[in-house]
Amino acid sequence: MSLLAISNLSRSYRRGGKTIAAVDDVSFHIEPGETLALAGPSGSGKSTIARLVLRLIEPDAGRIEFEGSNFLALEGSALRAHRTRLQMVFQDPLAAFNPRATVARVLDDPLRIHGIASRSERPRSIAALLERVGLPADLTARAIHEISGGQRQRVAIARAIATKPSLIVLDEAVSALDVSVRGQVLELLLDLQRQERIAYLFISHDLGVVRAIAHRIVLLDGGRIAESGDARAVIDAPQSAIGKALLAAAPRLHRTSPQDT
């Protein structure tokens, strides 16, 4: 049984009196401990799919199964319980978090809200989360806007893993980082995946980054699947027009893909 199974997912918007199909009959699955990349240009439907998977918006049609449950049918306490197993890391933590909140407050929230640690236990749990993502414990008193972009993204990852999720959605999570910092964050994600068997839905327009982290890939164009398969095979020899265009624009990352590790 797949960890996440998306079947015939569709979502349209009304814009200027016209109906725009943002996601059109999309199906894919993710296995435990696997990284599936959604790649495509701006407007291809990547972020809409992310919001649908997280149930930030509802689909017009289709089915989402997560950990064996009909995710779209869940409500109330059942939905809240499943949300601990499904987390997200955004492109810009400054937009996702209160920039004036301290690192301690950002990490305390999921521990408190989901009852993961008692009040007396939370400082120790926060220090452990920071250590897990390669940050010093003395960062806790700093405000989010006072730390670097790479540190903010590590804090975002620490917050995501606080609830021990089985799946993390990463929406352009490394695209705003410098190349050297980007590589370090990718290595962190791979290490967490090896240690914790976390699955990733990794959303990006950059095939170079995708090749460094993904096992399989789905290429989107205009809300539809243009091509899918093994990430290395698709990226090395794309068959679709959009795949060839993305490959031509992709910077090369000189590291092994996850299939080599």
HULIN-V104686 format. One record per residue. PHI is phi as a letter, one per 20 degrees, with the letter a starting at -180 (999 if undefined). OMEGA is omega in whole degrees, 0 to 359 (none if undefined). NEAR is the number of other ideal C-beta (glycine too) atoms within 10 Angstrom. Layout:
phi: (PHI,PHI)
omega: (OMEGA,OMEGA)
near: (NEAR,NEAR)
This chain:
phi: (999,f,f,c,c,d,c,l,f,b,b,d,c,e,b,l,n,d,e,d,e,f,c,c,l,e,c,a,b,c,e,g,m,d,d,d,e,d,c,r,f,g,n,e,o,f,f,f,f,g,f,f,f,e,m,f,c,d,f,f,b,o,c,c,d,c,l,n,d,f,f,f,e,f,b,l,f,f,f,f,f,f,f,f,e,c,c,c,c,e,f,c,f,f,e,e,d,f,f,e,f,f,g,g,f,f,e,f,g,f,f,f,f,e,m,e,b,f,g,f,e,f,g,f,f,f,f,f,f,f,f,f,d,n,d,f,f,f,f,f,e,f,f,g,f,e,d,f,f,f,f,f,f,f,f,f,f,f,f,f,e,g,e,l,f,e,b,c,e,d,e,l,f,c,f,e,e,f,g,f,f,g,f,f,f,f,f,f,f,f,f,f,f,f,f,d,l,f,e,c,d,d,d,a,d,d,f,f,f,g,f,f,c,e,e,c,c,c,e,d,b,m,n,d,f,e,a,b,q,g,g,f,f,f,f,f,b,f,d,e,f,f,f,f,f,f,f,f,e,e,f,e,d,e,b,f,e,f,f,e,d)
omega: (180,175,178,177,179,182,171,184,179,176,180,176,172,181,179,180,180,176,180,179,180,177,189,173,183,177,173,178,176,179,177,178,183,171,173,178,166,183,179,180,175,179,183,177,185,184,175,177,178,180,177,180,181,183,169,170,181,179,171,180,176,185,174,175,180,182,174,181,172,189,182,181,184,177,172,185,179,178,179,179,180,181,177,182,184,185,183,172,184,178,187,179,178,177,182,183,168,186,180,176,177,176,179,181,180,182,179,187,181,178,180,186,184,176,184,180,178,181,181,181,189,178,179,178,178,178,179,178,179,178,182,180,174,179,180,181,182,176,189,184,182,175,181,182,182,182,185,180,178,177,179,181,175,175,178,178,177,178,181,183,183,182,181,183,172,181,173,174,180,185,182,191,180,187,182,185,173,186,182,179,178,179,179,180,176,178,177,180,178,179,178,180,179,185,189,182,177,172,179,162,191,186,184,171,189,182,176,177,180,181,182,188,191,171,178,183,170,177,182,176,180,178,181,176,178,185,177,178,176,187,182,182,181,183,180,182,181,180,182,179,182,177,179,179,179,179,180,183,189,171,181,174,185,175,180,174,183,178,182,186,none)
near: (9,16,22,23,17,25,14,12,24,18,22,17,13,8,9,5,5,8,8,13,15,22,26,18,14,23,14,19,15,22,15,14,15,21,24,24,28,28,28,26,15,7,14,23,24,24,18,22,27,20,18,25,22,18,17,10,12,9,22,14,13,17,15,20,18,22,15,10,14,10,23,17,11,17,8,7,8,12,14,12,12,16,16,17,14,23,23,21,24,19,20,16,24,14,8,17,21,13,13,10,15,16,28,18,16,23,25,21,15,19,21,14,12,15,8,15,18,10,9,7,11,16,16,11,16,23,18,14,23,22,12,18,21,16,20,10,15,10,19,19,9,14,15,21,13,14,17,11,15,20,21,23,27,25,24,24,25,24,24,23,18,25,16,12,18,20,22,23,25,26,22,19,28,25,14,16,19,12,11,8,17,21,17,16,23,20,14,18,24,19,14,18,20,12,9,15,12,22,24,25,27,27,23,25,18,19,28,18,24,26,24,23,24,28,21,19,27,24,26,25,19,16,23,16,18,19,18,18,14,14,26,18,12,25,23,11,10,21,12,15,11,18,21,13,15,25,16,9,12,18,9,9,19,7,14,11,18,20,11,7,10)
